[in-house]
């Protein structure tokens, strides 16, 4: 980190929390989001794998309503 950057960071850290949060979000938004090639390829491979399972009828996927119902049931305290 360069000296001017360190000085800027010191000033930024002295800001109130909301200003730091807004500044941090603005800085993150200014940086292009890059997905590494291997990560992107892994997502493509997973999507293809899932599509093949669905086409073959071998998937055990749930529709959204069913999945949410099971999730809610698992989060309820026992006996309710």
KEGU-361663 format. One record per atom (N, C-alpha, C): residue number from 0; residue in three letters; atom name; x, y, z. Coordinates in steps of 0.1 Angstrom, whole numbers, plus 5000, padded with zeros to 4 digits. Atoms other than C-alpha are relative to their C-alpha. Example, Ala and Ser with C-alpha at 12.3 -4.5 7.8 and 13.67 -1.06 7.14 Angstrom:
<pts>
+-------+------+--------+------+------+------+
: votor : voba : padren :    u :    v :    w :
+-------+------+--------+------+------+------+
:     0 :  ala :      N : 5009 : 4988 : 5000 :
:     0 :  ala :     CA : 5123 : 4955 : 5078 :
:     0 :  ala :      C : 5009 : 5012 : 5000 :
:     1 :  ser :      N : 4991 : 4989 : 5000 :
:     1 :  ser :     CA : 5137 : 4989 : 5071 :
:     1 :  ser :      C : 4992 : 5011 : 5008 :
+-------+------+--------+------+------+------+
</pts>
This chain:
<pts>
+-------+------+--------+------+------+------+
: votor : voba : padren :    u :    v :    w :
+-------+------+--------+------+------+------+
:     0 :  unk :      N : 5009 : 4988 : 5000 :
:     0 :  unk :     CA : 5000 : 5000 : 5000 :
:     0 :  unk :      C : 5009 : 5012 : 5000 :
:     1 :  unk :      N : 4992 : 4988 : 5001 :
:     1 :  unk :     CA : 5014 : 5034 : 4990 :
:     1 :  unk :      C : 4998 : 5009 : 5012 :
:     2 :  unk :      N : 5002 : 4991 : 4989 :
:     2 :  unk :     CA : 5019 : 5061 : 5016 :
:     2 :  unk :      C : 4988 : 5009 : 4999 :
:     3 :  unk :      N : 5012 : 4992 : 5001 :
:     3 :  unk :     CA : 4991 : 5083 : 5002 :
:     3 :  unk :      C : 4987 : 4991 : 5003 :
:     4 :  unk :      N : 5011 : 5009 : 4998 :
:     4 :  unk :     CA : 4968 : 5053 : 5003 :
:     4 :  unk :      C : 4999 : 4997 : 5015 :
:     5 :  unk :      N : 5001 : 5002 : 4986 :
:     5 :  unk :     CA : 4977 : 5046 : 5039 :
:     5 :  unk :      C : 4994 : 5012 : 5007 :
:     6 :  unk :      N : 5005 : 4988 : 4994 :
:     6 :  unk :     CA : 4970 : 5082 : 5048 :
:     6 :  unk :      C : 4985 : 5001 : 4998 :
:     7 :  unk :      N : 5014 : 5000 : 5004 :
:     7 :  unk :     CA : 4937 : 5080 : 5030 :
:     7 :  unk :      C : 4992 : 4990 : 5009 :
:     8 :  unk :      N : 5007 : 5010 : 4992 :
:     8 :  unk :     CA : 4928 : 5048 : 5049 :
:     8 :  unk :      C : 4999 : 5005 : 5014 :
:     9 :  unk :      N : 5001 : 4995 : 4987 :
:     9 :  unk :     CA : 4936 : 5064 : 5082 :
:     9 :  unk :      C : 4989 : 5010 : 5002 :
:    10 :  unk :      N : 5011 : 4990 : 5000 :
:    10 :  unk :     CA : 4913 : 5093 : 5074 :
:    10 :  unk :      C : 4986 : 4993 : 4999 :
:    11 :  unk :      N : 5012 : 5008 : 5002 :
:    11 :  unk :     CA : 4886 : 5069 : 5062 :
:    11 :  unk :      C : 4996 : 4993 : 5013 :
:    12 :  unk :      N : 5003 : 5008 : 4988 :
:    12 :  unk :     CA : 4888 : 5048 : 5094 :
:    12 :  unk :      C : 4995 : 5009 : 5011 :
:    13 :  unk :      N : 5004 : 4990 : 4989 :
:    13 :  unk :     CA : 4882 : 5080 : 5115 :
:    13 :  unk :      C : 4986 : 5005 : 4997 :
:    14 :  unk :      N : 5013 : 4996 : 5004 :
:    14 :  unk :     CA : 4849 : 5086 : 5097 :
:    14 :  unk :      C : 4989 : 4993 : 5009 :
:    15 :  unk :      N : 5010 : 5007 : 4993 :
:    15 :  unk :     CA : 4816 : 5077 : 5114 :
:    15 :  unk :      C : 4996 : 4987 : 4992 :
:    16 :  unk :      N : 5002 : 5013 : 5006 :
:    16 :  unk :     CA : 4804 : 5042 : 5108 :
:    16 :  unk :      C : 4992 : 5001 : 4987 :
:    17 :  unk :      N : 5008 : 4999 : 5012 :
:    17 :  unk :     CA : 4777 : 5051 : 5082 :
:    17 :  unk :      C : 5008 : 5005 : 4989 :
:    18 :  unk :      N : 4991 : 4994 : 5011 :
:    18 :  unk :     CA : 4802 : 5072 : 5062 :
:    18 :  unk :      C : 5010 : 4989 : 4995 :
:    19 :  unk :      N : 4990 : 5011 : 5004 :
:    19 :  unk :     CA : 4827 : 5043 : 5063 :
:    19 :  unk :      C : 4993 : 4989 : 4992 :
:    20 :  unk :      N : 5008 : 5010 : 5008 :
:    20 :  unk :     CA : 4800 : 5019 : 5051 :
:    20 :  unk :      C : 4997 : 5005 : 4986 :
:    21 :  unk :      N : 5004 : 4994 : 5013 :
:    21 :  unk :     CA : 4789 : 5042 : 5023 :
:    21 :  unk :      C : 5013 : 5001 : 4991 :
:    22 :  unk :      N : 4987 : 4999 : 5007 :
:    22 :  unk :     CA : 4826 : 5048 : 5013 :
:    22 :  unk :      C : 5004 : 4986 : 4995 :
:    23 :  unk :      N : 4996 : 5014 : 5003 :
:    23 :  unk :     CA : 4833 : 5010 : 5014 :
:    23 :  unk :      C : 4992 : 4995 : 4988 :
:    24 :  unk :      N : 5009 : 5005 : 5011 :
:    24 :  unk :     CA : 4803 : 5002 : 4992 :
:    24 :  unk :      C : 5003 : 5007 : 4987 :
:    25 :  unk :      N : 4997 : 4993 : 5013 :
:    25 :  unk :     CA : 4812 : 5029 : 4967 :
:    25 :  unk :      C : 5013 : 4995 : 4994 :
:    26 :  unk :      N : 4987 : 5005 : 5005 :
:    26 :  unk :     CA : 4848 : 5016 : 4965 :
:    26 :  unk :      C : 4998 : 4986 : 4994 :
:    27 :  unk :      N : 5002 : 5014 : 5006 :
:    27 :  unk :     CA : 4836 : 4980 : 4960 :
:    27 :  unk :      C : 4993 : 5001 : 4987 :
:    28 :  unk :      N : 5007 : 4999 : 5012 :
:    28 :  unk :     CA : 4812 : 4991 : 4934 :
:    28 :  unk :      C : 5008 : 5005 : 4988 :
:    29 :  unk :      N : 4991 : 4995 : 5010 :
:    29 :  unk :     CA : 4840 : 5008 : 4915 :
:    29 :  unk :      C : 5009 : 4990 : 4994 :
:    30 :  unk :      N : 4990 : 5010 : 5005 :
:    30 :  unk :     CA : 4860 : 4976 : 4911 :
:    30 :  unk :      C : 4992 : 4990 : 4992 :
:    31 :  unk :      N : 5007 : 5010 : 5008 :
:    31 :  unk :     CA : 4849 : 4953 : 4883 :
:    31 :  unk :      C : 5001 : 4986 : 5007 :
:    32 :  unk :      N : 5000 : 5014 : 4994 :
:    32 :  unk :     CA : 4838 : 4919 : 4895 :
:    32 :  unk :      C : 5004 : 4990 : 4990 :
:    33 :  unk :      N : 4995 : 5010 : 5010 :
:    33 :  unk :     CA : 4857 : 4892 : 4878 :
:    33 :  unk :      C : 4999 : 4986 : 5007 :
:    34 :  unk :      N : 5001 : 5014 : 4995 :
:    34 :  unk :     CA : 4849 : 4855 : 4882 :
:    34 :  unk :      C : 5012 : 4993 : 4993 :
:    35 :  unk :      N : 4989 : 5008 : 5006 :
:    35 :  unk :     CA : 4880 : 4834 : 4878 :
:    35 :  unk :      C : 4995 : 4989 : 4990 :
:    36 :  unk :      N : 5004 : 5010 : 5010 :
:    36 :  unk :     CA : 4878 : 4811 : 4847 :
:    36 :  unk :      C : 4996 : 4987 : 5006 :
:    37 :  unk :      N : 5003 : 5013 : 4994 :
:    37 :  unk :     CA : 4879 : 4780 : 4868 :
:    37 :  unk :      C : 4987 : 5000 : 5007 :
:    38 :  unk :      N : 5013 : 5000 : 4992 :
:    38 :  unk :     CA : 4850 : 4791 : 4890 :
:    38 :  unk :      C : 4989 : 5001 : 4990 :
:    39 :  unk :      N : 5011 : 4999 : 5010 :
:    39 :  unk :     CA : 4829 : 4801 : 4860 :
:    39 :  unk :      C : 4998 : 4987 : 4993 :
:    40 :  unk :      N : 5002 : 5013 : 5006 :
:    40 :  unk :     CA : 4836 : 4768 : 4844 :
:    40 :  unk :      C : 4994 : 4990 : 5009 :
:    41 :  unk :      N : 5006 : 5009 : 4990 :
:    41 :  unk :     CA : 4827 : 4749 : 4876 :
:    41 :  unk :      C : 4985 : 5002 : 5000 :
:    42 :  unk :      N : 5014 : 4997 : 5000 :
:    42 :  unk :     CA : 4793 : 4767 : 4875 :
:    42 :  unk :      C : 4993 : 4994 : 4988 :
:    43 :  unk :      N : 5006 : 5005 : 5013 :
:    43 :  unk :     CA : 4787 : 4758 : 4839 :
:    43 :  unk :      C : 4999 : 4985 : 5001 :
:    44 :  unk :      N : 5000 : 5015 : 4999 :
:    44 :  unk :     CA : 4797 : 4721 : 4846 :
:    44 :  unk :      C : 4989 : 4996 : 5009 :
:    45 :  unk :      N : 5011 : 5004 : 4990 :
:    45 :  unk :     CA : 4773 : 4720 : 4876 :
:    45 :  unk :      C : 4986 : 5002 : 4994 :
:    46 :  unk :      N : 5013 : 4998 : 5006 :
:    46 :  unk :     CA : 4744 : 4735 : 4856 :
:    46 :  unk :      C : 4998 : 4989 : 4989 :
:    47 :  unk :      N : 5002 : 5011 : 5010 :
:    47 :  unk :     CA : 4750 : 4709 : 4828 :
:    47 :  unk :      C : 4997 : 4987 : 5007 :
:    48 :  unk :      N : 5002 : 5012 : 4992 :
:    48 :  unk :     CA : 4752 : 4681 : 4854 :
:    48 :  unk :      C : 4985 : 4999 : 5005 :
:    49 :  unk :      N : 5013 : 4999 : 4995 :
:    49 :  unk :     CA : 4719 : 4692 : 4869 :
:    49 :  unk :      C : 4990 : 4998 : 4989 :
:    50 :  unk :      N : 5009 : 5001 : 5012 :
:    50 :  unk :     CA : 4702 : 4696 : 4835 :
:    50 :  unk :      C : 4999 : 4985 : 4995 :
:    51 :  unk :      N : 5000 : 5014 : 5004 :
:    51 :  unk :     CA : 4713 : 4660 : 4826 :
:    51 :  unk :      C : 4992 : 4992 : 5009 :
:    52 :  unk :      N : 5008 : 5007 : 4990 :
:    52 :  unk :     CA : 4698 : 4647 : 4858 :
:    52 :  unk :      C : 4985 : 5002 : 4998 :
:    53 :  unk :      N : 5015 : 4997 : 5002 :
:    53 :  unk :     CA : 4665 : 4664 : 4852 :
:    53 :  unk :      C : 4995 : 4993 : 4987 :
:    54 :  unk :      N : 5004 : 5006 : 5012 :
:    54 :  unk :     CA : 4664 : 4652 : 4816 :
:    54 :  unk :      C : 4999 : 4985 : 5001 :
:    55 :  unk :      N : 5000 : 5015 : 4998 :
:    55 :  unk :     CA : 4671 : 4616 : 4827 :
:    55 :  unk :      C : 4990 : 4996 : 5010 :
:    56 :  unk :      N : 5010 : 5004 : 4990 :
:    56 :  unk :     CA : 4645 : 4618 : 4854 :
:    56 :  unk :      C : 5006 : 4995 : 5013 :
:    57 :  unk :      N : 4993 : 5005 : 4989 :
:    57 :  unk :     CA : 4671 : 4610 : 4880 :
:    57 :  unk :      C : 5002 : 5011 : 5011 :
:    58 :  unk :      N : 4998 : 4989 : 4990 :
:    58 :  unk :     CA : 4670 : 4643 : 4900 :
:    58 :  unk :      C : 4990 : 4998 : 5011 :
:    59 :  unk :      N : 5008 : 5000 : 4989 :
:    59 :  unk :     CA : 4656 : 4646 : 4934 :
:    59 :  unk :      C : 4996 : 5014 : 5005 :
:    60 :  unk :      N : 5003 : 4986 : 4997 :
:    60 :  unk :     CA : 4648 : 4683 : 4932 :
:    60 :  unk :      C : 4986 : 5002 : 5005 :
:    61 :  unk :      N : 5013 : 4996 : 4995 :
:    61 :  unk :     CA : 4619 : 4700 : 4949 :
:    61 :  unk :      C : 4996 : 5012 : 4994 :
:    62 :  unk :      N : 5005 : 4987 : 5005 :
:    62 :  unk :     CA : 4597 : 4727 : 4937 :
:    62 :  unk :      C : 5002 : 5010 : 5012 :
:    63 :  unk :      N : 4997 : 4990 : 4990 :
:    63 :  unk :     CA : 4602 : 4760 : 4956 :
:    63 :  unk :      C : 4991 : 4999 : 5012 :
:    64 :  unk :      N : 5009 : 5000 : 4989 :
:    64 :  unk :     CA : 4570 : 4757 : 4977 :
:    64 :  unk :      C : 5004 : 4988 : 5009 :
:    65 :  unk :      N : 4997 : 5012 : 4993 :
:    65 :  unk :     CA : 4580 : 4722 : 4988 :
:    65 :  unk :      C : 5013 : 5002 : 5008 :
:    66 :  unk :      N : 4987 : 4998 : 4993 :
:    66 :  unk :     CA : 4616 : 4732 : 4996 :
:    66 :  unk :      C : 4999 : 5010 : 5011 :
:    67 :  unk :      N : 5002 : 4990 : 4989 :
:    67 :  unk :     CA : 4605 : 4762 : 5016 :
:    67 :  unk :      C : 4992 : 4994 : 5012 :
:    68 :  unk :      N : 5007 : 5007 : 4989 :
:    68 :  unk :     CA : 4580 : 4741 : 5036 :
:    68 :  unk :      C : 5009 : 4991 : 5008 :
:    69 :  unk :      N : 4991 : 5008 : 4993 :
:    69 :  unk :     CA : 4607 : 4716 : 5044 :
:    69 :  unk :      C : 5010 : 5008 : 5009 :
:    70 :  unk :      N : 4991 : 4992 : 4993 :
:    70 :  unk :     CA : 4631 : 4743 : 5054 :
:    70 :  unk :      C : 4994 : 5006 : 5013 :
:    71 :  unk :      N : 5007 : 4995 : 4988 :
:    71 :  unk :     CA : 4605 : 4760 : 5077 :
:    71 :  unk :      C : 4998 : 4990 : 5010 :
:    72 :  unk :      N : 5002 : 5011 : 4990 :
:    72 :  unk :     CA : 4597 : 4727 : 5093 :
:    72 :  unk :      C : 5013 : 4996 : 5007 :
:    73 :  unk :      N : 4988 : 5004 : 4994 :
:    73 :  unk :     CA : 4633 : 4720 : 5100 :
:    73 :  unk :      C : 5005 : 5011 : 5010 :
:    74 :  unk :      N : 4996 : 4989 : 4991 :
:    74 :  unk :     CA : 4637 : 4754 : 5117 :
:    74 :  unk :      C : 4991 : 5002 : 5012 :
:    75 :  unk :      N : 5009 : 4999 : 4988 :
:    75 :  unk :     CA : 4607 : 4751 : 5140 :
:    75 :  unk :      C : 5006 : 4992 : 5012 :
:    76 :  unk :      N : 4997 : 5008 : 4987 :
:    76 :  unk :     CA : 4614 : 4741 : 5176 :
:    76 :  unk :      C : 4992 : 4987 : 5001 :
:    77 :  unk :      N : 5006 : 5013 : 4999 :
:    77 :  unk :     CA : 4606 : 4705 : 5184 :
:    77 :  unk :      C : 4987 : 5002 : 5008 :
:    78 :  unk :      N : 5012 : 5000 : 4992 :
:    78 :  unk :     CA : 4570 : 4700 : 5196 :
:    78 :  unk :      C : 4990 : 5011 : 4995 :
:    79 :  unk :      N : 5009 : 4990 : 5005 :
:    79 :  unk :     CA : 4554 : 4728 : 5176 :
:    79 :  unk :      C : 4993 : 4996 : 4987 :
+-------+------+--------+------+------+------+
</pts>
